[in-house]
Every structure is written in C-alpha cells, then in structure tokens.
Amino acid sequence: SDQVKVPFYLFKDVIYLESDFDGVKGYWVLDSGASSTIVSKRFAKIIKLEMEGRAKVLGAGHEANVTYVTLPPYRMGDIRFEKQVVAAMALRNHVLPARGLKKRIFAGLLGYDFLSRFVTKIDFAAKEITLFLPEKFKFRGNGKIIEAHVINGHITISGKPEGKKTGIWILDTGAQMSHMNYHAVKKCKLMGRTRRGNRVLVKGIGGDTIMKVIRLKTFNIKGINISNLVFIAAPKKGYGFLASQKYMGVIGMNILKLFIIYLDYRNQRVIFER
C-alpha cells in the first residue's frame, strides 16, 4: 500500500506507538527531536538483545552514555521493519500511563532513521499517524506548505517570536513544550519576561535542566500566526543543545497539536493544516 495508518496513544502530549517484537508489546515515543532511534536498555534486556560498544551523545543540557544493539525485525500496525543497529541507553524519564496501554512496556524513541523513510501525517484529533511512501505522496489539502531543512537528523523551519528575530527552530514531537535557547532569549531581549520563581524541571537525555517560563504574545511560522503561547527558556548559557547558537529553540507539542502536521524529510518541507 502507498500509505498505512497507525493509531497512537496520546499521554501528557507525548505520542506513543505500539510495536510487536515476536509477541512482546513495546511502546515507542514518536520523537522528531531524536537524530536517531534509541531503544531503552530495560526493553533491550526484556527482548534479550546483546549490547556492544560505547559512545557519548549530546542532549539538551547534558552528555549521555550509549551502547549499541541490533534491533530484531518487528511490526507496527501493518508494517514490518527489518533488523537494524540502534543506540541503547537508560531512558528513565518516560512514564507510561497506569491504564490504557497493554502491559505498558516503554521501548524507546523513534527518531530520524524511522521518520525519514516516510512522509508522516500526524492527526491529533483522530489519534493516528499515516505513513506515506515519499515517492507516492501528493498533498491535496488546504494546509500551508513550509520550506524545511534537515540538519544533523533534525527537521527545521524558520520562526519569529513576537516579530523580533527570525531564526532556525527544530520541530520536536518528543518535546511537550516549546522552548527557546539562551542565546535566542538574550538576542530577542526577552529575558525580562522570565519571572522569578516561575521555573520548571525539564527531563531530557543525559539529565535534568531547570528552565524558566516565558509568555509570548505571538509566534510566526512563515505567515502562520499563533497567539498567547507559553515557552520555556534557558535562563543561562548552560551546555549542549541549550547553548547552541545555530538554533533559536524547539517547536514542541504545545504548538504542533494545534494542527494536522505532515513531516516530509525527502522533499524538506513541513505542512501545517488546520
């Protein structure tokens, strides 16, 4: 088939997809902010995968240690995936709901190497994704087609907070909240918006980071205006992605869930449809 629909479970603005490893059910987070697929070490042990080698990866504000495993063939809906080598690490920050998911085993993060194979439509109202073969996909809706660029496994677009500076933003379906990097907050002169005491703890790869809440009147994505948004902002330079001067920040689920989203890596575009 040219397209396959896969239902998802939405819990605290995180998209979970069910997979089947020879009878063992695992739930993956659909994470366009992950530059590669990462399997949870706990799940790797459950399905008895052998771990080999070591490396370091850079998260939002910290480094993390990973090893590698060969993921066996598995099914997701009507799609069968062949075996592949992926990273494995301890992923303790994803908590599945107490009810609603069978056996509730967290498998890991589905990142660039999964998403780049397809054009992925995310329909939050229907709670399903549709995976299209890129060579067969033709958009016939009324959405806004936005030019994108794939950089280091991330799909990125231009955005402008409150009519200030235009910059590069990563679309991250794995981020519950949108956030701005330290340099972007400073450049746009928004640090004064971060109220004292109004902080949140962000759990990410490699560790936790304390961020401040910032409220924006408007955010513009190539002519799409979104009003009255809450972002989280890095209050200091920090380390890792949060210290990057290449990106202004991340467009997360609090924005993405307002639309039907199409991620088209091959043609480097994103479609926003109301």
N, C-alpha and C positions, 0 to 999 in steps of 0.2 A: 504494500500500500504506500501511497505518496505521503500519508500522514497517519499518526497514531495518537489517540487521546489517552492520557494517563491521569486519573484522579489524584488529587493531593489533599493532605490534611493540613489545615492552617491553624497553628497554635502559637499565640503570642507573636503574631506577624512573622512566623517562620514557616516556610513551605517544606513539608515532609512528604517524600515519595517512597512508596513501598517497593521493595525488591525481594526476589526469591532466590536464595542460594541453595538449590537442591533440597528444598523443604524448610530451610531456615529463613524466617522473615526478618529483614532489616530495613530500617527507615533512614533515608538519606535527606540531608538538607540540600535544597537546590541553591547553590551559592555561586553567583556570578562574580563575587569578590575573591574567590579562590582561584589562583592561577593554575592549579592542578587539583585533581581529585585526591582526597585524603581519607583513608579508612581509619576508623577508631581502633586503637590497639586492642581494646576489650573485645570488639567484634571480630578482629582478626584472630584472636585466641579462640573465640567461640567456634569459628569455622575452620580452626586448626591450620592457619597459614604460617609458614616459616618466615621469620624476619631476618633481613640481611642488610649489612652496611649501615652507615650513619651519615647524617648531613645536618645542616642548620638551615632554617627558613626564617624569613623576616615577617613578623606580624605587625599589628597596628602600632604597638609601642614596645615590643619585646622580640627577642630571638627565641626560637624553639628548636628542640632536637627532633629529628625524624629518622625513621628507618624505612626499609622498602620491603614490599611483599608482592607476590604475584596473585592478583585477584582472579579467582576462577570464573568460568562462564556463569552468567546469572540472567534472570529475566526481570523485566519491568513492564508490567502490562503485557502487551503482545510483542514486545521487542526482546530479542535475545542478544546479549552482549558477549563477545568473546573474551578470553582471558587477557589481562593487561597488567603491567607493572605499575604500582602506585605507591605513594608515600603512606606511611602509617605513623601515627603519633597519639599520645594521650589527649583525648578530647573530652574534658570533664565539664565543659560549660553548657552543653546542650542537654536540657532536661525534658524528657517526653512527658506528655500529659498522663495523669493517672488513669484516665479512661479513654476509650475511643480507638486505640491502636492495639492490634493483636500482638501480645507478648511484649511490645514496647522495647525492642532492642534497637539502640541507636547505632547505625552503621558507619556514618561519616559524612563528608562534604562532597557533593558532586560539583566540580569546577569546570575550568576551561576545556579540558580534554573531553568532557562529556558534552557540554553546551555547544562547542564549536562544530560538532558533527551535524547539527540540525539548525533550522530556524525554529526557535522556541516561542510559542504563544502562551502567555500566562493570563488566564482568565480568573480573576479573583472571585467574581460573583458565582461562576459555575464551579469553582474549586477544581479546576483541571488545567493541565498543560496539554498543548498539542505540539507534537514534534513533526516537523515537515522536512522532507528531503530538500536541501537547498537548491538543487538543480531543477526541482519541480515547483518550487514555491512562487506564487504570484499573489501580491496583495491587492485585494479588490474592495477594501473597506474605505471608510472616510477618515481614517486616522492621519496624524501628522508624521511624515517621514523625516527623521532627523539623521543627518550625517554623523557617523561614529568613527572611531579609530580604535583598533585593537592594539594595546600597548602592554607588553610583558604578560599576556594572558588575560588582561582586563579589557572589557569593552567600555569605552569612554566617550563622553559627549561634552559640548560646551554648555556652561550655565552661568547665570549672572545673579548674584544676591542683591536685591534692592537697587537695581540699576547701577551698581558700583563697578567692580572689575569683572570682566569675563574671563573665565578660566576653564581648565580641564577637570571634569568630575568623573569618577568611576561609578558605574551603575552596579549596585551591590544588593542582590536579592537575599544575601545572607545577613545583612545589617538591618536590625529592627528600626533604627533611627538614622536619619541623615546626619552627617557631621562635617565640620569644617576643620581643616588643619590649622596649626598655629600660625603659619605664615599668611594664610588667607584671611584669618580673623584680623591679624595685625594690618595687612595691606588694605583691607576694606574698612579699617577703623571701627571695628565692631566689638572690640574688647570691653568697652564700657557697657555693653548690653549684658555681659555675663554677671549676673547678680551674685553678691557674696552669699555663700551658704547654699546656693542652688546648684547642687552637684549630683552627678550620677556616676555609678561604678560600671564601666564597660568591660565585659568579659570577652577576651579575644584570644587568638593563638599566641601562646607563649606567656600569657599572664593578664593581669587586670590593669586598667588605666582609669584614673579619675578624670572625668570631663565635666565641663560646666554647661548649663542650659542657656541657649540664646534664642530669642524670638525674632523672626524676620517677618516684615510686613508683606514682602513679595519675593518670589524667586522665579526667574525667567529661564525657560529652556527653549531657545530658538523660536520665540513667539508664543509659547505656551506659558501663561502667567498663572502662578499658584500663590494664593494669599494665606496669610496668617499661619506660618509654619514654625514648628519647634525644631531647632537643630541642637546637636551637642557639639561643643567646641573644645579644642585642646587649649588649656589655659597657659601652657608653657611649651617650649620647643620640643622637649621630650626626645624620643628615639624611634627609629623605624619609620613606618608609613606616615605617622602623625607629624614627623619632622620634615616630610618631603616638600620641596618647593616646586616639583613638577606638577602636582595635583593640588587643586583647591580643597578637595574633600570627596565625600561619598554621598551619592543619592541613594537613600535606603528605602525601606519598605513603607515608611510613613508617607512617602510621595508616590512610589510605584503602585501601591494598591489603589490609588485613585483612578487608575487607567487599566485598560487591557494592554499588555506590553508584548511586543514582538522583538526578540533578540536575534539579529541576523549577522553572524560573525563573518560569513563568507563575503557578503556584499558591504560589510562595515556600515551598518545602519541600525537604528532603533526606531520602532514605530509606536507612537502613543495614540491610543484610541479610547475615546470616552464611551 
